[in-house]
Amino acid sequence: MKKKKHPEHVNHERWLVSYADFITLLFAFFVVMFAVSQVDSRKVGRFTESFSKAIGIAVFPHNGHGVLPGLQAAIAQTETQGSNDTQPLPSELEELQSLLMAESARNVALANVQVVRRRNELVLRLPEGIVFASGDASVKESAMRTLLALAATLRARRVDVRVEGHTDNRPIHTARFRSNWELSTARATSVLERLIEDGQMPPERLSAAGYGEFHPVASNDTDANRQLNRRVDLVVSAQPPPADAGESAEQPTDATGPAPADPHDTPDAQALVTDAQAPAADAQALATDAAPEPAQHDAHEPAPAHDPAPAHDAHDPHSSAH
């Protein structure tokens, strides 16, 4: 006996399979996009460098600047225009630059110091290898000749000096320094202290700052460029001329102000003086009334000893008879 074949029903929900596949792919796409956006650029850079050394092939031959030659030329032109500074230096810094260039030819201690013009300032650049050991903030004794030579030149000029510490982009985490911020700041402070204690620089003309890896002078893609970024800069700026002191010396009356008026010249002061003298005048009048009358008033009264004889005695006939 043959089995009956049941007619197949049309499945109207087959679209759910395609829809589920589409949603799964879309979810995977957004997960990948989120993961790419959270990539640590430092880790990727270190991985790329290690991978390139291992296989001997540059993974990114253009160093991240792009592959379009027109864009590369535009970037190079912008960087060149930004580095060229046509702003003139103050005369004090012009003389200082000429002096340092001449001293570097004679003094071996200044041979490794780079003199860079930046806007209206001079930057005296000290590489890390000259001043510090790797990962340390203590000034080498061999670097003291360089610091003392710079201090002797800067001390005699009307300039202010800002000591800046810089590092590369390699992270540091030791018992003493938790980040590049602390390392760069500690190095700047160490150089500042040696300039004050050993170089006899006035403290009020010095300041220190640490910038970590955020002010590089070269890209951190090679060991040579990272070495350039590990540095200490002495940024020298000219002090403003003492214009206030000169004006005050020429015009002392303006600095001190008008002379104060005599308090006795004012009407109110004169009235106060008159009121203060009134009790004294009253006291003098009372003393005059209480005193005996002077002798000159007695002279108008006839004295008893000099009284003349009565008139009837002068004409008495009996007196002539006796």
C-alpha positions as CSV (number, residue, x, y, z in Angstrom):
1,M,0.0,0.0,0.0
2,K,1.5,3.3,-1.0
3,K,1.8,6.1,1.4
4,K,0.1,9.3,0.7
5,K,2.2,12.2,0.0
6,H,1.2,15.3,1.8
7,P,1.4,18.4,-0.2
8,E,4.3,20.7,0.8
9,H,3.3,24.0,2.3
10,V,5.1,27.1,1.1
11,N,7.4,28.6,3.8
12,H,6.7,32.3,4.0
13,E,9.4,32.9,6.7
14,R,12.5,32.1,4.6
15,W,13.4,35.8,4.5
16,L,14.3,35.5,8.2
17,V,17.4,33.6,7.3
18,S,18.7,36.3,5.0
19,Y,17.8,39.0,7.5
20,A,19.6,37.2,10.3
21,D,22.7,36.9,8.2
22,F,22.6,40.5,7.3
23,I,22.2,41.6,10.9
24,T,25.1,39.4,12.0
25,L,27.4,40.9,9.4
26,L,26.3,44.4,10.3
27,F,27.0,43.7,14.0
28,A,30.4,42.3,13.1
29,F,31.2,45.4,11.0
30,F,30.4,47.9,13.8
31,V,32.4,45.8,16.3
32,V,35.5,46.0,14.1
33,M,35.0,49.7,13.6
34,F,34.8,50.3,17.4
35,A,37.9,48.2,17.9
36,V,39.8,50.2,15.3
37,S,38.9,53.5,16.9
38,Q,40.2,52.3,20.3
39,V,43.7,51.3,19.0
40,D,46.6,52.7,21.0
41,S,48.8,54.6,18.5
42,R,51.9,54.0,20.6
43,K,51.4,50.3,20.7
44,V,50.7,50.2,17.0
45,G,53.8,52.2,16.3
46,R,56.0,49.9,18.4
47,F,54.4,46.8,16.8
48,T,55.0,48.2,13.3
49,E,58.6,49.0,14.0
50,S,59.3,45.6,15.5
51,F,57.5,43.9,12.6
52,S,59.5,45.9,10.1
53,K,62.8,45.0,11.7
54,A,61.8,41.3,11.9
55,I,60.8,40.9,8.2
56,G,63.2,43.6,6.9
57,I,60.5,45.4,5.0
58,A,59.1,48.8,5.8
59,V,55.4,48.4,6.4
60,F,54.6,52.1,6.0
61,P,57.4,53.5,3.8
62,H,55.9,57.1,3.8
63,N,56.0,57.4,7.6
64,G,52.3,58.1,7.9
65,H,52.3,61.3,5.7
66,G,50.3,59.7,3.0
67,V,51.0,58.4,-0.5
68,L,49.9,61.4,-2.5
69,P,53.0,63.3,-3.7
70,G,51.1,66.6,-4.0
71,L,49.9,66.3,-0.4
72,Q,53.4,65.4,0.7
73,A,54.8,68.5,-1.0
74,A,52.2,70.7,0.6
75,I,53.0,69.4,4.1
76,A,56.8,69.9,3.5
77,Q,56.2,73.5,2.3
78,T,54.0,74.3,5.4
79,E,56.6,72.9,7.8
80,T,59.4,74.9,6.0
81,Q,57.4,78.1,6.2
82,G,56.6,77.6,9.9
83,S,60.3,77.0,10.7
84,N,61.6,80.1,9.0
85,D,61.3,83.0,11.3
86,T,62.0,86.5,9.9
87,Q,61.1,88.4,13.0
88,P,64.2,90.3,14.1
89,L,65.8,89.5,17.4
90,P,66.4,92.2,20.1
91,S,69.8,93.7,20.0
92,E,70.7,92.0,23.3
93,L,70.0,88.6,21.8
94,E,71.8,89.4,18.6
95,E,74.9,90.2,20.5
96,L,74.5,87.1,22.6
97,Q,74.1,84.9,19.6
98,S,77.3,86.3,18.0
99,L,79.2,85.8,21.3
100,L,78.0,82.2,21.7
101,M,78.9,81.3,18.1
102,A,82.4,82.8,18.7
103,E,82.8,81.1,22.1
104,S,81.8,77.7,20.7
105,A,84.7,77.8,18.3
106,R,87.2,78.4,21.1
107,N,85.6,76.6,24.1
108,V,85.2,72.8,23.7
109,A,82.5,72.8,26.4
110,L,80.2,74.8,24.1
111,A,80.8,72.8,21.0
112,N,77.7,70.6,21.4
113,V,75.3,73.4,22.2
114,Q,72.9,74.3,19.4
115,V,71.8,77.9,19.1
116,V,68.4,78.2,17.5
117,R,66.4,81.3,16.8
118,R,62.7,81.0,17.7
119,R,60.5,84.1,17.2
120,N,62.0,86.8,19.4
121,E,63.9,84.2,21.6
122,L,67.1,82.3,21.5
123,V,67.1,78.5,22.3
124,L,70.3,77.0,23.6
125,R,69.7,73.2,23.0
126,L,71.5,70.6,25.1
127,P,71.1,67.0,24.0
128,E,70.2,64.4,26.6
129,G,73.4,62.4,26.2
130,I,75.5,65.4,27.3
131,V,73.6,66.3,30.4
132,F,71.7,63.2,31.7
133,A,71.9,59.4,31.7
134,S,69.0,57.5,30.2
135,G,65.9,57.6,32.5
136,D,67.7,59.8,35.1
137,A,67.4,63.4,36.1
138,S,70.8,63.9,37.8
139,V,73.1,66.2,36.0
140,K,76.4,64.6,34.9
141,E,79.6,66.0,36.3
142,S,81.0,66.2,32.8
143,A,78.1,68.5,31.8
144,M,79.0,71.1,34.5
145,R,81.7,72.7,32.3
146,T,79.0,73.4,29.7
147,L,76.5,74.7,32.2
148,L,79.1,76.9,33.9
149,A,80.3,78.4,30.6
150,L,76.7,79.2,29.6
151,A,76.0,80.7,33.1
152,A,79.0,82.9,32.8
153,T,77.8,84.3,29.5
154,L,74.2,84.7,30.5
155,R,74.9,86.2,33.9
156,A,76.4,89.3,32.5
157,R,73.4,90.1,30.2
158,R,70.0,91.5,30.8
159,V,68.1,88.3,29.8
160,D,65.7,85.9,31.4
161,V,66.2,82.1,31.0
162,R,63.4,79.4,31.0
163,V,64.7,75.9,31.3
164,E,62.6,73.4,29.4
165,G,62.7,69.6,29.7
166,H,61.7,67.3,26.8
167,T,61.5,63.6,26.3
168,D,60.6,61.2,23.5
169,N,57.3,59.3,23.2
170,R,58.4,56.1,24.9
171,P,56.5,55.7,28.1
172,I,58.4,55.5,31.4
173,H,57.1,54.1,34.7
174,T,59.7,53.7,37.4
175,A,59.8,54.0,41.2
176,R,60.9,57.7,40.8
177,F,59.1,58.8,37.6
178,R,55.6,57.7,36.8
179,S,55.5,59.5,33.4
180,N,57.4,61.6,31.0
181,W,55.9,64.6,32.5
182,E,57.7,64.0,35.8
183,L,60.9,63.1,34.1
184,S,61.0,66.2,31.9
185,T,60.1,68.5,34.9
186,A,62.7,66.9,37.1
187,R,65.4,67.4,34.5
188,A,64.5,71.0,34.0
189,T,64.6,71.6,37.7
190,S,68.0,69.9,38.1
191,V,69.6,72.1,35.5
192,L,68.0,75.2,37.1
193,E,69.4,74.3,40.5
194,R,72.9,73.8,39.1
195,L,72.7,77.2,37.3
196,I,71.8,78.9,40.6
197,E,74.1,77.0,43.0
198,D,77.2,76.6,40.8
199,G,76.7,79.1,38.0
200,Q,75.6,82.0,40.4
201,M,72.7,82.9,38.2
202,P,70.1,85.2,39.8
203,P,67.1,83.1,40.8
204,E,64.6,85.8,39.8
205,R,65.7,85.5,36.2
206,L,65.2,81.8,35.9
207,S,62.2,79.5,35.5
208,A,61.6,75.8,34.7
209,A,59.0,73.9,32.7
210,G,58.5,70.2,31.7
211,Y,56.7,69.4,28.4
212,G,57.1,65.6,28.3
213,E,56.9,64.2,24.8
214,F,54.5,66.8,23.5
215,H,56.9,69.3,22.0
216,P,59.1,67.2,19.7
217,V,61.5,68.7,17.2
218,A,61.4,65.5,15.0
219,S,59.1,62.5,14.5
220,N,59.5,59.7,16.9
221,D,59.7,57.0,14.2
222,T,63.4,56.2,14.5
223,D,66.0,56.0,17.3
224,A,67.9,59.0,15.9
225,N,64.8,61.2,15.9
226,R,63.9,60.1,19.4
227,Q,67.4,61.0,20.5
228,L,66.9,64.5,19.1
229,N,63.6,64.9,21.1
230,R,65.3,64.0,24.4
231,R,66.8,67.3,25.2
232,V,67.0,70.3,27.6
233,D,66.4,73.8,26.1
234,L,67.5,77.1,27.6
235,V,65.1,79.6,26.2
236,V,66.6,83.0,26.5
237,S,64.5,86.2,26.2
238,A,65.6,89.8,26.5
239,Q,64.4,91.8,29.6
240,P,62.4,95.0,28.9
241,P,64.4,98.2,29.2
242,P,64.2,100.0,32.5
243,A,62.0,102.8,31.1
244,D,60.2,103.5,34.4
245,A,63.5,103.9,36.3
246,G,64.8,106.5,33.8
247,E,61.6,108.6,33.8
248,S,61.5,108.6,37.6
249,A,65.2,109.7,37.7
250,E,64.6,112.6,35.3
251,Q,61.3,113.8,36.9
252,P,61.4,113.2,40.6
253,T,58.5,115.5,41.3
254,D,56.2,113.2,39.2
255,A,57.2,110.2,41.2
256,T,56.9,111.8,44.6
257,G,53.8,113.9,43.9
258,P,53.2,117.6,45.0
259,A,54.5,118.7,48.3
260,P,51.9,118.6,51.1
261,A,50.4,122.0,52.0
262,D,51.2,123.6,55.3
263,P,48.3,122.9,57.7
264,H,48.6,126.4,59.2
265,D,47.8,128.0,55.8
266,T,44.2,126.7,55.7
267,P,41.4,128.7,57.2
268,D,40.2,125.8,59.3
269,A,43.6,125.3,60.8
270,Q,43.8,129.0,61.6
271,A,40.5,128.9,63.3
272,L,41.6,125.9,65.4
273,V,44.7,127.8,66.5
274,T,42.7,130.8,67.5
275,D,40.3,128.7,69.5
276,A,43.3,127.0,71.2
277,Q,44.8,130.4,72.1
278,A,41.5,131.8,73.6
279,P,41.8,129.9,77.0
280,A,45.3,131.2,77.4
281,A,44.2,134.8,76.9
282,D,41.4,134.4,79.5
283,A,43.8,133.0,82.0
284,Q,46.2,135.9,81.5
285,A,43.4,138.4,82.0
286,L,42.4,136.7,85.3
287,A,46.0,136.8,86.5
288,T,46.2,140.6,85.8
289,D,43.1,141.3,87.8
290,A,44.3,139.3,90.8
291,A,47.8,141.0,90.9
292,P,48.3,144.2,93.1
293,E,48.1,147.5,91.4
294,P,51.5,148.8,90.3
295,A,53.3,151.7,92.0
296,Q,52.7,154.1,89.2
297,H,49.1,154.4,90.2
298,D,50.2,155.6,93.8
299,A,52.2,158.5,92.4
300,H,49.0,160.5,91.7
301,E,48.1,160.4,95.4
302,P,49.8,162.8,97.8
303,A,52.2,161.1,100.2
304,P,51.6,161.8,103.9
305,A,55.2,162.9,104.5
306,H,55.1,165.6,101.8
307,D,51.7,167.1,102.6
308,P,51.9,170.9,102.5
309,A,50.8,173.0,105.4
310,P,47.2,174.2,105.7
311,A,46.4,177.5,104.1
312,H,45.1,179.1,107.3
313,D,48.4,178.3,109.0
314,A,50.3,180.3,106.4
315,H,48.3,183.4,107.1
316,D,48.1,183.1,110.9
317,P,49.4,186.4,112.5
318,H,50.3,184.6,115.7
319,S,52.8,182.4,114.0
320,S,54.9,185.3,112.8
321,A,54.8,186.9,116.2
322,H,56.2,183.9,117.9
